[in-house]
Amino acid sequence: MTISVAIIGRPNTGKSTLFNRLVGKRLALVDDQPGVTRDRCEGEAELGDLSFRIIDTAGLDNADAESLAGRMQRQTEQAVAESNVVLMLVDARAGITALDRHFADWVRGQSVPVILAANKCEGGGGEAGRLEAFELGLGEPIAVSAEHGEGLGELYGALQPIVDADAIEGDEEAAPEVQLAIVGRPNTGKSTLVNQLLGQDRLLTGPEAGITRDSIAIDWEYDNRPLKLIDTAGLRRRARVDEKLEKLSARDTARAIQFSQVVVLMLDGQTMLERQDLTIARQVIDEGRALIIAVNKWDLVKTKKAAMRKLEDRLETSLTQVRGIPVVTLSALEGTGIDKLMAAVFEIYQVWNRRIATARLNDWLAEMVELHPPPLASTGRRVRLRYMTQTKTRPPTFAVWVSRPKDLPEAYSRYLVNGLRDDFGLIGVPLRITLRQGKNPYVKET
């Protein structure tokens, strides 16, 4: 069953540009003048491996019901009623307006999931507007640039759970498909591992470094769990990526990481962790994906205990953003350690998807503050942590409303992150905490 996504927002936020980007064609008229889109425009969109129907709507305006703008708004309301999910777009450069607030209140009352996206964030710009969008109470805003195609991986991450849930509703026995990417430097045994998992020589393998040029996606099942298995071309240091085909392969691998959920980083047990491995690992973490380190050719390692201790120490000091990254040893050629690897994949996938109830979080926050109160602000008044909620999964992301966010030291944020890991079992996955100023946005004023 194909889901429907309605793009809504006030005029001139870039809805039609995003629509055209997702359908891959210029179906919707785009212009800087507000109100260009009058009728609904529908198309078949693709994002990564997701396919869905997308609806471009007229810009929401607080207009008289019988006016042209009012009739356009009714078309938009009808599109929302027919959709499985709403993608509300705001203009990050212009900031949040009264009209954005008005329609955020309206869409919260509709019985449909809402994804909030802050458009026009190209090149990291518009961050102030994106942060301001938190006040709309629609969860964490995704930073996108419809014009430049930035932020589509985050949009994919927000849409996929809804697609999975829709698929499960149609087949209650079906488990969500795990997107698994296998990455690493050339000749670490990635394709050999894929062939071992599949039980057939599906991919070309050999001793020549860089034999796999493309990212190859294969639908597969392990222990009755569906997976999409992605084998990628080896990532090399940028200085060595001088051949055109290798540039395309490195870009394809980066895209595979962007659209994956769990990433297995293959190391060669005889060379272990090199600088390029850390670069790849940081790329995975920065994309918010769950990471597993797989040490291949472990049967050839002589001093196993010392090698593992050295690897774990290096990971602890070099990848401080994530604590407790799973490490699995195996031999892709001999087929040993495969069961341990797949058990780690499913376990880390569950942690990456974990959601914690808001009530539990706020009880926990009160205990953490009581145990270790925040320091005094520059004004001499104590910083108050007022409220906490989980804004998204994949990876677990939290927002904390603070009286003076700028006066809360980075060390205190780390204290909260470490506490979340230990107390809620969020070991081995990226965690994100954003600080917000002001009152609890989920409590309406009386």
Order of alpha helices (4+ residues) and beta strands (2+ residues): beta-alpha-beta-beta-alpha-beta-alpha-beta-alpha-beta-alpha-beta-alpha-beta-beta-alpha-beta-alpha-beta-alpha-beta-alpha-alpha-beta-beta-alpha-beta
